[in-house]
Amino acid sequence: MTAESPELPLAAAFPAADREQWQRLVEGVLRKSGASQAAGAAAEDALATDLQDEIRVQPLYTAQDAPPAAGLPGFAPFVRAARPEGTAVSGWDVRQRQHGTDPHQVNEALLADLENGVGSVWLTVGDGGIPVSGLAQALRGVYLDLAPVVLDAGAQFPAAAEELLRLYAASGVALAEAAGVLGADPLGLLARTGDDSGLADGLAAAAALAGRVAESAPGIRTVAVDALPYHEAGGSAAEELGASLATGVAYLRALTADSSGLDADAACRQLEFRYAATADQFLTIAKLRAARLLWARVAEVCGASSAGAAQRQHAVTSSVMMTRRDPWVNMLRTTVAGLSAGVGGADAVTVLPFDAALGLPDAFARRIARNTQSVLLEESHLSKVIDPAGGSWYVERLTVELARAGWAFFKEIEGAGGQAAALRSGMLGERLASTWRRRSEDLAHRREPITGVSEFPHLAEAPLEREPAPEPAGGGLPRVRRDDAFEALRARSDARSAAGGARPQAFLAALGPVAAHTARVAFAANLFQAGGFETATEQVTAESVAAAFAASGARIACVCSSDAVYAEQAAEVAAALKAAGAVRVYLAGKPGERGAEFVAAGVDTFVFAGCDAAGVLSSALDVTEVAA
């Protein structure tokens, strides 16, 4: 902009560009990198990313990719927010989970939380939590008219709910002023335990309880539609959505039966939906928006009014993504997940403490968890914008595609007889297990890397010790973690270290100048350390490698350098390592044209980006254990 033309818009200073020009630039980059010779739309497609649920993310979205308008915040189909003001008035509800068994310790922890930014408390009661009789002690000193209480009581929810209602009356809090969730979730209990003997009674108890509180306690919801069991069993985002819809429909049927006396609107107001928030930022945002879209459609079909179709959401940072090794990185994961939940429009958000995978979180971890949300709310002002992701062509398209995939899975469950039948028959469990097997392949091959575990591990870090957490209910759907395969490898290394005083060793034979071998030495060190191997690197030649290998004390070796150096030295070095007693020789890089020659010289395995890292490392531990 100049003095001569003060009205000149900034965009006018740049030449116009179209999609074809951008594609030509992409073509050039792909050719130079050797990644692809594709042209035009094919070059663009080469940069696309495949997600679960057969969703393909394109590298560029324009107005032509935008789906139909998502409506306005607070109006059907509620994609943009369940309320017109979103969370802009008071922010979302910061909800902290209390998972101990001692009512006195739980009371101390939750009072500290409430005094330092937490808005509501989430209590595990009964099996794995405080006893129902300890609920009064756990809530001692809590202003029940100000702090909503959310119960997770499993099979004991009728007794726990009655005790909480008694505490409201004893403290002088009118039910009309109370808020919270009584936590009835018999289908979630079936998913967790595999025991359906109490399902019919649980549904009847939930319906009866909802009928009692619907009019007298408008701020209390009776039923939690918990989708976490399906996420924690390895399900995809669409499978989590489909299972939650099927569960919600089953509860609507129970709540609108003659015994409860509730109509569709009142029944919808008795439900709170719980979803996982992961460190995949845009997928989490889209999932929460899609969940509101889908539920609005379900509620409409079930006869609810537009006002009654708004879904109440509680987002919890994913336990599947939490790691036991290098748990400090969990702070980064939960920060992204918490941000995503807020941007996605969740009404309440729970950020798990970074040490939650190790046992009962300590005071510092709990403080970090709640302060993560305080920073997002009070310093970043994230809640002050209604639907911050709205209008993004990518997010809007991803929301619609995820909704379609979730709806398709919902129809599969309903076609199998509904949520209870799908759980009983094993159909749901088998589908989730199949999804997890495919994802496990990506994890094993490090196509989905885990920082601090499968990438950039820190072997020397002292482990954190925590008081063991109560054992969760078992017998139903499994609980998986992303780090399971690599955690098993590291545990084997720990056992070797404890038994013999040293971890297994991997010798890295660096060939040629530093510039030639640095990249593959770094790759190999990262790979073997992910399996618990200490690595020793030496710059060697065919003449010196045997002595260097013997001095290292290792039983396996990996040759590292450039392809050009391999052509000159790899075969001789591999043969020398075998002669020196290496029980397995690896070469960093793909076999290429000379792979057969290298194998004949003594190379047993080629390791490269995308190889089965977990399988390679497990085999390496096997051979070193035998050698030892």
FENLINCOR-V854403 format. One record per residue. N is the residue number from 1. OMEGA is omega as a letter, one per 20 degrees, with the letter a starting at -180 (* if undefined). Layout:
n=N omega=OMEGA
n=N omega=OMEGA
This chain:
n=1 omega=a
n=2 omega=r
n=3 omega=a
n=4 omega=a
n=5 omega=a
n=6 omega=a
n=7 omega=a
n=8 omega=r
n=9 omega=a
n=10 omega=a
n=11 omega=a
n=12 omega=a
n=13 omega=a
n=14 omega=r
n=15 omega=r
n=16 omega=r
n=17 omega=r
n=18 omega=a
n=19 omega=a
n=20 omega=r
n=21 omega=r
n=22 omega=r
n=23 omega=r
n=24 omega=r
n=25 omega=r
n=26 omega=r
n=27 omega=a
n=28 omega=a
n=29 omega=a
n=30 omega=a
n=31 omega=a
n=32 omega=a
n=33 omega=a
n=34 omega=a
n=35 omega=a
n=36 omega=r
n=37 omega=a
n=38 omega=r
n=39 omega=r
n=40 omega=a
n=41 omega=r
n=42 omega=r
n=43 omega=r
n=44 omega=a
n=45 omega=r
n=46 omega=r
n=47 omega=a
n=48 omega=a
n=49 omega=r
n=50 omega=r
n=51 omega=r
n=52 omega=r
n=53 omega=r
n=54 omega=r
n=55 omega=a
n=56 omega=a
n=57 omega=r
n=58 omega=a
n=59 omega=a
n=60 omega=r
n=61 omega=r
n=62 omega=a
n=63 omega=r
n=64 omega=a
n=65 omega=a
n=66 omega=r
n=67 omega=r
n=68 omega=a
n=69 omega=a
n=70 omega=a
n=71 omega=a
n=72 omega=r
n=73 omega=r
n=74 omega=r
n=75 omega=a
n=76 omega=j
n=77 omega=r
n=78 omega=r
n=79 omega=a
n=80 omega=r
n=81 omega=r
n=82 omega=r
n=83 omega=r
n=84 omega=a
n=85 omega=a
n=86 omega=r
n=87 omega=a
n=88 omega=a
n=89 omega=a
n=90 omega=a
n=91 omega=r
n=92 omega=r
n=93 omega=r
n=94 omega=a
n=95 omega=a
n=96 omega=a
n=97 omega=r
n=98 omega=a
n=99 omega=a
n=100 omega=a
n=101 omega=a
n=102 omega=a
n=103 omega=a
n=104 omega=r
n=105 omega=r
n=106 omega=r
n=107 omega=r
n=108 omega=a
n=109 omega=a
n=110 omega=r
n=111 omega=r
n=112 omega=r
n=113 omega=a
n=114 omega=r
n=115 omega=a
n=116 omega=r
n=117 omega=r
n=118 omega=a
n=119 omega=r
n=120 omega=a
n=121 omega=a
n=122 omega=a
n=123 omega=r
n=124 omega=a
n=125 omega=r
n=126 omega=a
n=127 omega=r
n=128 omega=a
n=129 omega=r
n=130 omega=r
n=131 omega=r
n=132 omega=a
n=133 omega=r
n=134 omega=a
n=135 omega=r
n=136 omega=r
n=137 omega=a
n=138 omega=a
n=139 omega=r
n=140 omega=r
n=141 omega=r
n=142 omega=r
n=143 omega=a
n=144 omega=r
n=145 omega=a
n=146 omega=a
n=147 omega=r
n=148 omega=r
n=149 omega=r
n=150 omega=a
n=151 omega=r
n=152 omega=a
n=153 omega=r
n=154 omega=a
n=155 omega=a
n=156 omega=a
n=157 omega=r
n=158 omega=a
n=159 omega=a
n=160 omega=r
n=161 omega=r
n=162 omega=r
n=163 omega=r
n=164 omega=r
n=165 omega=r
n=166 omega=a
n=167 omega=r
n=168 omega=a
n=169 omega=a
n=170 omega=a
n=171 omega=r
n=172 omega=r
n=173 omega=r
n=174 omega=a
n=175 omega=r
n=176 omega=a
n=177 omega=a
n=178 omega=r
n=179 omega=r
n=180 omega=a
n=181 omega=a
n=182 omega=r
n=183 omega=r
n=184 omega=r
n=185 omega=a
n=186 omega=r
n=187 omega=r
n=188 omega=r
n=189 omega=r
n=190 omega=r
n=191 omega=a
n=192 omega=a
n=193 omega=a
n=194 omega=a
n=195 omega=a
n=196 omega=a
n=197 omega=a
n=198 omega=a
n=199 omega=a
n=200 omega=r
n=201 omega=r
n=202 omega=r
n=203 omega=r
n=204 omega=r
n=205 omega=r
n=206 omega=a
n=207 omega=r
n=208 omega=a
n=209 omega=r
n=210 omega=r
n=211 omega=a
n=212 omega=a
n=213 omega=a
n=214 omega=a
n=215 omega=a
n=216 omega=a
n=217 omega=a
n=218 omega=r
n=219 omega=a
n=220 omega=r
n=221 omega=a
n=222 omega=a
n=223 omega=r
n=224 omega=r
n=225 omega=a
n=226 omega=r
n=227 omega=a
n=228 omega=r
n=229 omega=a
n=230 omega=r
n=231 omega=a
n=232 omega=r
n=233 omega=r
n=234 omega=a
n=235 omega=r
n=236 omega=r
n=237 omega=a
n=238 omega=r
n=239 omega=r
n=240 omega=r
n=241 omega=a
n=242 omega=r
n=243 omega=r
n=244 omega=r
n=245 omega=a
n=246 omega=r
n=247 omega=r
n=248 omega=r
n=249 omega=r
n=250 omega=r
n=251 omega=r
n=252 omega=r
n=253 omega=a
n=254 omega=a
n=255 omega=r
n=256 omega=r
n=257 omega=a
n=258 omega=a
n=259 omega=a
n=260 omega=a
n=261 omega=a
n=262 omega=r
n=263 omega=a
n=264 omega=r
n=265 omega=a
n=266 omega=r
n=267 omega=r
n=268 omega=a
n=269 omega=r
n=270 omega=a
n=271 omega=r
n=272 omega=a
n=273 omega=a
n=274 omega=a
n=275 omega=r
n=276 omega=r
n=277 omega=a
n=278 omega=r
n=279 omega=r
n=280 omega=a
n=281 omega=a
n=282 omega=r
n=283 omega=r
n=284 omega=r
n=285 omega=a
n=286 omega=a
n=287 omega=a
n=288 omega=r
n=289 omega=r
n=290 omega=a
n=291 omega=r
n=292 omega=r
n=293 omega=a
n=294 omega=a
n=295 omega=r
n=296 omega=r
n=297 omega=r
n=298 omega=a
n=299 omega=r
n=300 omega=a
n=301 omega=a
n=302 omega=r
n=303 omega=r
n=304 omega=r
n=305 omega=r
n=306 omega=a
n=307 omega=a
n=308 omega=a
n=309 omega=a
n=310 omega=a
n=311 omega=r
n=312 omega=a
n=313 omega=r
n=314 omega=r
n=315 omega=a
n=316 omega=r
n=317 omega=a
n=318 omega=r
n=319 omega=a
n=320 omega=a
n=321 omega=a
n=322 omega=a
n=323 omega=r
n=324 omega=r
n=325 omega=a
n=326 omega=a
n=327 omega=r
n=328 omega=r
n=329 omega=r
n=330 omega=r
n=331 omega=r
n=332 omega=a
n=333 omega=a
n=334 omega=r
n=335 omega=r
n=336 omega=a
n=337 omega=r
n=338 omega=r
n=339 omega=a
n=340 omega=r
n=341 omega=r
n=342 omega=r
n=343 omega=r
n=344 omega=r
n=345 omega=r
n=346 omega=r
n=347 omega=r
n=348 omega=a
n=349 omega=r
n=350 omega=r
n=351 omega=r
n=352 omega=r
n=353 omega=a
n=354 omega=a
n=355 omega=a
n=356 omega=a
n=357 omega=a
n=358 omega=a
n=359 omega=r
n=360 omega=a
n=361 omega=r
n=362 omega=a
n=363 omega=a
n=364 omega=a
n=365 omega=r
n=366 omega=r
n=367 omega=r
n=368 omega=a
n=369 omega=a
n=370 omega=r
n=371 omega=r
n=372 omega=r
n=373 omega=r
n=374 omega=r
n=375 omega=r
n=376 omega=a
n=377 omega=a
n=378 omega=a
n=379 omega=r
n=380 omega=r
n=381 omega=a
n=382 omega=a
n=383 omega=a
n=384 omega=r
n=385 omega=r
n=386 omega=r
n=387 omega=a
n=388 omega=a
n=389 omega=a
n=390 omega=a
n=391 omega=r
n=392 omega=a
n=393 omega=a
n=394 omega=a
n=395 omega=a
n=396 omega=r
n=397 omega=r
n=398 omega=r
n=399 omega=a
n=400 omega=a
n=401 omega=r
n=402 omega=r
n=403 omega=r
n=404 omega=r
n=405 omega=r
n=406 omega=r
n=407 omega=r
n=408 omega=r
n=409 omega=r
n=410 omega=r
n=411 omega=r
n=412 omega=a
n=413 omega=r
n=414 omega=r
n=415 omega=r
n=416 omega=r
n=417 omega=r
n=418 omega=a
n=419 omega=a
n=420 omega=r
n=421 omega=r
n=422 omega=r
n=423 omega=a
n=424 omega=a
n=425 omega=a
n=426 omega=a
n=427 omega=a
n=428 omega=r
n=429 omega=r
n=430 omega=r
n=431 omega=r
n=432 omega=r
n=433 omega=r
n=434 omega=r
n=435 omega=a
n=436 omega=r
n=437 omega=r
n=438 omega=r
n=439 omega=r
n=440 omega=r
n=441 omega=r
n=442 omega=r
n=443 omega=a
n=444 omega=r
n=445 omega=r
n=446 omega=r
n=447 omega=r
n=448 omega=a
n=449 omega=r
n=450 omega=a
n=451 omega=a
n=452 omega=a
n=453 omega=r
n=454 omega=r
n=455 omega=r
n=456 omega=r
n=457 omega=a
n=458 omega=a
n=459 omega=a
n=460 omega=a
n=461 omega=r
n=462 omega=a
n=463 omega=r
n=464 omega=r
n=465 omega=r
n=466 omega=r
n=467 omega=a
n=468 omega=r
n=469 omega=r
n=470 omega=r
n=471 omega=r
n=472 omega=r
n=473 omega=a
n=474 omega=r
n=475 omega=a
n=476 omega=r
n=477 omega=a
n=478 omega=r
n=479 omega=a
n=480 omega=r
n=481 omega=r
n=482 omega=a
n=483 omega=a
n=484 omega=a
n=485 omega=a
n=486 omega=r
n=487 omega=r
n=488 omega=r
n=489 omega=a
n=490 omega=r
n=491 omega=r
n=492 omega=r
n=493 omega=r
n=494 omega=a
n=495 omega=r
n=496 omega=a
n=497 omega=a
n=498 omega=a
n=499 omega=a
n=500 omega=r
n=501 omega=a
n=502 omega=r
n=503 omega=r
n=504 omega=a
n=505 omega=r
n=506 omega=a
n=507 omega=r
n=508 omega=a
n=509 omega=a
n=510 omega=a
n=511 omega=r
n=512 omega=a
n=513 omega=a
n=514 omega=a
n=515 omega=a
n=516 omega=a
n=517 omega=a
n=518 omega=a
n=519 omega=a
n=520 omega=r
n=521 omega=r
n=522 omega=r
n=523 omega=a
n=524 omega=r
n=525 omega=r
n=526 omega=a
n=527 omega=a
n=528 omega=r
n=529 omega=r
n=530 omega=r
n=531 omega=r
n=532 omega=r
n=533 omega=r
n=534 omega=a
n=535 omega=r
n=536 omega=a
n=537 omega=r
n=538 omega=r
n=539 omega=a
n=540 omega=r
n=541 omega=r
n=542 omega=a
n=543 omega=a
n=544 omega=a
n=545 omega=a
n=546 omega=a
n=547 omega=a
n=548 omega=r
n=549 omega=r
n=550 omega=a
n=551 omega=a
n=552 omega=a
n=553 omega=a
n=554 omega=r
n=555 omega=r
n=556 omega=a
n=557 omega=r
n=558 omega=r
n=559 omega=a
n=560 omega=r
n=561 omega=r
n=562 omega=r
n=563 omega=a
n=564 omega=r
n=565 omega=r
n=566 omega=a
n=567 omega=a
n=568 omega=a
n=569 omega=a
n=570 omega=a
n=571 omega=a
n=572 omega=a
n=573 omega=r
n=574 omega=r
n=575 omega=r
n=576 omega=r
n=577 omega=r
n=578 omega=r
n=579 omega=a
n=580 omega=r
n=581 omega=r
n=582 omega=a
n=583 omega=r
n=584 omega=r
n=585 omega=r
n=586 omega=r
n=587 omega=a
n=588 omega=a
n=589 omega=r
n=590 omega=a
n=591 omega=a
n=592 omega=a
n=593 omega=a
n=594 omega=a
n=595 omega=a
n=596 omega=r
n=597 omega=a
n=598 omega=r
n=599 omega=r
n=600 omega=a
n=601 omega=r
n=602 omega=r
n=603 omega=a
n=604 omega=a
n=605 omega=r
n=606 omega=r
n=607 omega=a
n=608 omega=r
n=609 omega=a
n=610 omega=r
n=611 omega=r
n=612 omega=a
n=613 omega=a
n=614 omega=r
n=615 omega=r
n=616 omega=a
n=617 omega=r
n=618 omega=r
n=619 omega=r
n=620 omega=r
n=621 omega=r
n=622 omega=a
n=623 omega=r
n=624 omega=r
n=625 omega=r
n=626 omega=a
n=627 omega=a
n=628 omega=*
